[in-house]
Amino acid sequence: MNNTSIFQFKKYLVENIDFKIKNISNHQRIKFDFDINKEVEYNNNSMNLLVIVDVFKNEINAPFELSLAIRGIFEFSENIEDKEIFEKNAMAILFPYIRNIITNITSMSGFPPLIIPTLNINKFYENKGD
Protein backbone atom coordinates (compact mmCIF):
# COMPACT_ATOMS: atom_id res chain seq x y z
CA MET A 1 0.00 0.00 0.00
CA ASN A 2 1.37 3.39 -1.01
CA ASN A 3 0.88 6.06 1.67
CA THR A 4 2.57 8.85 -0.29
CA SER A 5 0.46 11.98 -0.62
CA ILE A 6 -0.26 13.47 -4.05
CA PHE A 7 0.82 16.78 -2.45
CA GLN A 8 4.57 17.14 -1.74
CA PHE A 9 6.49 19.94 0.00
CA LYS A 10 9.71 20.48 -1.96
CA LYS A 11 11.38 23.41 -0.20
CA TYR A 12 11.01 26.88 1.19
CA LEU A 13 12.89 30.05 0.32
CA VAL A 14 13.23 33.15 2.46
CA GLU A 15 12.64 35.91 -0.07
CA ASN A 16 12.90 38.88 2.25
CA ILE A 17 13.68 39.74 5.86
CA ASP A 18 13.43 43.33 7.01
CA PHE A 19 14.22 44.10 10.65
CA LYS A 20 14.30 47.67 11.97
CA ILE A 21 14.89 48.81 15.52
CA LYS A 22 12.35 51.54 16.29
CA ASN A 23 12.41 52.28 20.00
CA ILE A 24 15.11 50.54 22.00
CA SER A 25 14.57 52.60 25.16
CA ASN A 26 10.85 51.87 25.48
CA HIS A 27 10.30 49.16 28.09
CA GLN A 28 6.55 49.57 28.47
CA ARG A 29 4.29 46.65 27.72
CA ILE A 30 2.80 46.87 24.24
CA LYS A 31 0.10 44.96 22.44
CA PHE A 32 1.51 42.23 20.26
CA ASP A 33 0.54 42.96 16.67
CA PHE A 34 1.19 40.93 13.54
CA ASP A 35 -0.43 40.53 10.15
CA ILE A 36 -0.24 37.70 7.63
CA ASN A 37 -0.88 37.88 3.91
CA LYS A 38 -0.52 35.29 1.19
CA GLU A 39 -0.17 34.99 -2.55
CA VAL A 40 -0.70 31.71 -4.39
CA GLU A 41 0.54 30.82 -7.87
CA TYR A 42 -0.18 27.60 -9.75
CA ASN A 43 1.95 26.27 -12.63
CA ASN A 44 1.03 22.89 -14.13
CA ASN A 45 1.50 20.45 -11.24
CA SER A 46 3.14 22.87 -8.82
CA MET A 47 2.05 25.56 -6.41
CA ASN A 48 4.05 28.42 -4.90
CA LEU A 49 2.70 29.92 -1.70
CA LEU A 50 4.20 33.24 -0.66
CA VAL A 51 3.48 34.15 2.96
CA ILE A 52 4.28 37.64 4.23
CA VAL A 53 4.30 38.26 7.97
CA ASP A 54 4.55 41.78 9.38
CA VAL A 55 5.26 42.17 13.09
CA PHE A 56 4.61 45.48 14.88
CA LYS A 57 4.15 47.19 11.51
CA ASN A 58 1.75 49.89 12.74
CA GLU A 59 2.72 49.96 16.43
CA ILE A 60 4.38 53.31 17.23
CA ASN A 61 5.78 52.23 20.61
CA ALA A 62 7.09 48.86 19.43
CA PRO A 63 10.79 48.15 19.99
CA PHE A 64 11.18 46.91 16.42
CA GLU A 65 9.42 46.22 13.16
CA LEU A 66 9.90 42.97 11.27
CA SER A 67 8.71 41.79 7.88
CA LEU A 68 9.31 38.27 6.60
CA ALA A 69 8.44 36.88 3.16
CA ILE A 70 8.79 33.13 2.74
CA ARG A 71 7.86 31.05 -0.30
CA GLY A 72 6.92 27.40 -0.13
CA ILE A 73 7.20 25.26 -3.24
CA PHE A 74 4.83 22.30 -3.52
CA GLU A 75 4.20 19.72 -6.23
CA PHE A 76 1.23 17.52 -7.12
CA SER A 77 1.44 14.07 -8.67
CA GLU A 78 -2.00 14.54 -10.25
CA ASN A 79 -4.51 17.30 -10.98
CA ILE A 80 -6.35 18.75 -8.02
CA GLU A 81 -9.84 20.15 -7.93
CA ASP A 82 -10.20 21.59 -4.43
CA LYS A 83 -7.21 23.90 -4.33
CA GLU A 84 -8.18 25.50 -1.01
CA ILE A 85 -7.50 22.27 0.89
CA PHE A 86 -3.97 22.15 -0.49
CA GLU A 87 -3.41 25.86 0.18
CA LYS A 88 -4.44 25.35 3.81
CA ASN A 89 -2.11 22.38 4.11
CA ALA A 90 0.71 24.38 2.53
CA MET A 91 0.17 27.20 5.05
CA ALA A 92 0.15 24.68 7.91
CA ILE A 93 3.44 23.22 6.65
CA LEU A 94 5.14 26.62 6.25
CA PHE A 95 3.97 28.25 9.47
CA PRO A 96 6.37 26.44 11.85
CA TYR A 97 9.28 27.62 9.68
CA ILE A 98 7.94 31.19 9.86
CA ARG A 99 7.61 31.02 13.64
CA ASN A 100 11.14 29.63 14.00
CA ILE A 101 12.73 32.26 11.75
CA ILE A 102 11.02 35.12 13.61
CA THR A 103 12.06 33.70 16.99
CA ASN A 104 15.67 33.36 15.81
CA ILE A 105 15.84 36.85 14.29
CA THR A 106 14.51 38.54 17.42
CA SER A 107 16.71 36.55 19.81
CA MET A 108 19.87 37.23 17.74
CA SER A 109 19.06 40.95 17.64
CA GLY A 110 19.40 41.51 21.38
CA PHE A 111 15.69 41.29 22.15
CA PRO A 112 13.91 38.55 24.04
CA PRO A 113 12.84 35.82 21.60
CA LEU A 114 9.47 36.59 20.07
CA ILE A 115 7.36 33.48 19.66
CA ILE A 116 4.52 33.97 17.19
CA PRO A 117 1.36 32.19 18.36
CA THR A 118 0.12 29.20 16.44
CA LEU A 119 -2.35 29.94 13.66
CA ASN A 120 -5.84 28.57 13.14
CA ILE A 121 -5.56 28.02 9.38
CA ASN A 122 -9.30 27.67 8.79
CA LYS A 123 -10.08 30.97 10.55
CA PHE A 124 -7.24 32.67 8.69
CA TYR A 125 -8.79 31.66 5.35
CA GLU A 126 -12.27 32.70 6.52
CA ASN A 127 -11.02 36.13 7.60
CA LYS A 128 -8.92 36.74 4.48
CA GLY A 129 -11.84 35.81 2.24
CA ASP A 130 -9.74 34.01 -0.36
N, C-alpha and C positions, 0 to 999 in steps of 0.2 A: 504494500500500500504506500502510495506516494503522499507525504504530508506537506510537500512544498507548496507554498502559496503562489497564486498567479501574480501577486504583487510583491516586488522585491525592492528593498532599499539598497541603493548602490553606494552612495556617498553623500557627504555634505560638504559645502564650501562656505567659509566665512567671507562674504563679499565686502562687508564694511563694518568697522568698529570705530565709533567716535566717542571719546571720553573727554569731558571738559570739567575742570574744577571750577565751581561757581562761587562758593562761600565756605571757605575752609574754617573760618572762625565761628561760624554759627553752630552752637551745640544744642539748640532747642529741638524739641521733638517735632517732627514734621509728618504730615500724612504721606504714606507711601503711595506713589502714583506711577502707573505704567500703562502703556497702550500697545496693542498688538494689531498689526495689519498683515494681510497676505496677498500674494499674487500667484495665480496658478497658470501654467502654460503646458499644453499637451502637444506632443509631436509623435505621430505614429503610435508606437507602443511604449512611450515614455511620458513621464510627467515631471515637471520642475515646480517645486513649491518654494517660493521666496517668502520668508517670514521676517518682518521688521518689528523689532521691539524697541520702544522708546521709554526710558526710565527718567522720571523727574523732568520731563520735557517742559512743562508749563508751571513748574513749582519754583517761585521766586526765591524762597528761603532754602532750597535744597543745597546740599553740599556739593553736588555734582550733577551732571547731565550725561546720560549714556544712550547711544543708539547702536543697535546691533542688527545687521542684515545677514541672514543665513539662508542658503539655498540647499534644499534636499533634492536629490536626483533619484527617481524611482522608475522601475520598468515593469511592464506587464507582459506575461507570456501569451495572453489572448486579449481580444477586445473586451472592453468593459462598458456596461450600460449605465450603472448607477455610480457616477463619478464622485458624488459627494461622500459616499462611504470611504472611498480610497483617499480622498482629500483629508477627511477626519483622521484616518489611520496615519497618514503621512504627518499631519500635525502632531499627533500623539507620539510618533517616533522621534520627531525633531525636537520636541519641547524639552526633554531632559538635557540635550546638548546645549540648548539655549540657556537653561538655568545654570548649568555648570560653567559655561563661558562667562556669564555675568558675575557669578560668584567669584571666579578666579580673577577677573579684571578688577573688581572692587577690592578684593583682599590684597592684590599686588600693587594697588595704588595708594596704600597707606590708610585706607578706610576699613571699618569692620566689614567682613564679608556680607554681601547682600544676597539673600536667598529669595529668589522669585517664588511666589506660591505656585502650587500645582494649578493646572488649568482644566476646567470642565469644558472639554472640546465641544460637546453638543450645545451648551449654552453660548459658547463663543460663536458658533456658526449661526445660532438663532439671532444673537444680538447684531452680528455683522450683516445679516440679511443676504448672504451670498450662498 
